[in-house]
Amino acid sequence: MSAPTGELTGPRSLDNAKAWMRDRLAKRIHPLGLTDPQATSDTIDRLEGLDGARWANAWIATGNGYMEKAEAAIAAGDTAAARDAYYQAYGFYFLGRFPCPNHPDKEESYRLELEAYAKFGALADPPIMPVSLPFDAPDALSHEIRFYLRKPANVEKPPVVIMWGGVDAWKEEMTELSSQLVSAGIATIALDNVGTGQSPIKARRNGEIQFAPVIDWAMQAADIDGSRIALIGRSFGGHWATKLAHLMPEKLRCAVNWGGGVHYMFQPEWVEASRYPDSYLMELVETRSRMLGAQNDAEYIEGFRVLSLLDQGLLSQACAPLLLVNGKDDKQCPIADIHLLLEHGSPKSVRLFPGGHMGFGPHTVPTIVSWVSNYLK
C-alpha cells in the first residue's frame, strides 16, 4: 500500500481555498452542492479568512437572509417557498460549521443549522421526522441516540436503509440520498456517524454500539419492514457499515461502504501522508481528532490504529452482501483497503469511479440506490 501524494504540504491560503470552493461549486459536489450557486459564490467572494470567526460569520449572514425569506413565506402562507428557503438557510449554516464546530462561532452556526433543518424537515415531502432512543454506555456524551425517519408515501411497511455520513457530512447531509431512496419506495433512517454531530460517543474501537440499538429499533418498528434492512456508510462512515456487515449479517440484507477505511487508512504512514489531501478543504486532522476525542497527535494516531478491522480479526468472517464504492484516486482513504476486503471472507461487489474521495459524479448515487434496491425488493 503506497501513501498518497498530493499537491498540498500545509493548510490552504485563503485564495487557494476560494479557488477550491469555486471548483466544487461549479461541479455541485460536497460540500458545495446544497446551496444556491449565486448566493454561494457571493459569500465566497466576501470571505475574509479561514479562521473560525470570519468563516462562520460569512456563511451565517447568508443563512440569516434565507431564514428571513422563509419566515416571510410562512406569514404569506406559501409553504413551498418556505420549505425551500429553510433548506437554503440550513445549507449555508452547514457551511458555517464546516468541517466541524471547533470554534464558538461555528458552534452557533451548527445550532442554527439544526434549527433550520427541523423547520425544513417538517415541511419536506415526505416529512423528515426526528426520533430519539435511550442510550447508555461508559463515557457517553449524552443518553440518547437521535436520528431522522422518513417514509415513502403510500407504501405499506417499506424496507429501510439506515445511513450515516463521515467526519464532516452528518445526518442532515443525507437528505439528497434519502430523497432518492424514498422515491424508490424505501424508508430511510439517517443518524450521525460516531463522534460527530449529536452522536452520544466519541469514535472508538467498539463504536458500533451506537448503531446496534437503531438497527434493533428498525427490526421492531410497526410501520417499516424490519426484515429488509440495508446500511449505507458514507466516507468515514463506510468503516462502520463494513464492520456491522461482518458482525450481524443475519440482520442485514446488504451494506454499502462508500469511501470508508478498513485497515491501511488507519496505519501511521497513511495518517501522516494524508494530513493535507488536495481533495479536502481544511482542518481534516482537527476534524478527525474531534471525532476521536484526541487531544494531541499521539492520541490521533492511536485512535486510528485501533480501528483496523484486519487487526480486530473480522475480515475473514462471513458478511452481508457488501458494495464497495470510491473514487479510484482517493487520497483520503486508500484503494488498498478495497483490495484487502476482496482478499478476505465473503465475495464483495465493487464500483470505482473516476476522481478522488467517494468518486462523486452523476452515476455514483444512482448506482448505490439501484444496488441497494435490488437486495431490498
HELIX and SHEET records of a PDB file:
HELIX    1   1 LEU A   14  LYS A   27  1                                  14    
HELIX    2   2 PRO A   37  ARG A   46  1                                  10    
HELIX    3   3 GLY A   52  ALA A   75  1                                  24    
HELIX    4   4 THR A   79  ARG A   97  1                                  19    
HELIX    5   5 PRO A  104  LEU A  123  1                                  20    
HELIX    6   6 LYS A  171  MET A  174  5                                   4    
HELIX    7   7 THR A  175  SER A  183  1                                   9    
HELIX    8   8 GLY A  207  GLN A  210  5                                   4    
HELIX    9   9 ALA A  212  GLN A  220  1                                   9    
HELIX   10  10 SER A  235  GLY A  237  5                                   3    
HELIX   11  11 GLY A  238  LEU A  247  1                                  10    
HELIX   12  12 PRO A  249  LYS A  251  5                                   3    
HELIX   13  13 TYR A  264  PHE A  266  5                                   3    
HELIX   14  14 PRO A  268  ALA A  273  1                                   6    
HELIX   15  15 LEU A  284  LEU A  292  1                                   9    
HELIX   16  16 ASP A  297  ARG A  305  1                                   9    
HELIX   17  17 ALA A  336  LEU A  342  1                                   7    
HELIX   18  18 HIS A  357  GLY A  359  5                                   3    
HELIX   19  19 THR A  364  LEU A  376  1                                  13    
SHEET    1   A 8 MET A 129  PRO A 134  0                                        
SHEET    2   A 8 GLU A 144  ARG A 150 -1                                        
SHEET    3   A 8 ALA A 187  LEU A 191 -1                                        
SHEET    4   A 8 VAL A 160  TRP A 164  1                                        
SHEET    5   A 8 ILE A 229  ARG A 234  1                                        
SHEET    6   A 8 CYS A 254  TRP A 258  1                                        
SHEET    7   A 8 LEU A 322  GLY A 327  1                                        
SHEET    8   A 8 SER A 349  PHE A 353  1                                        
END                                                                             
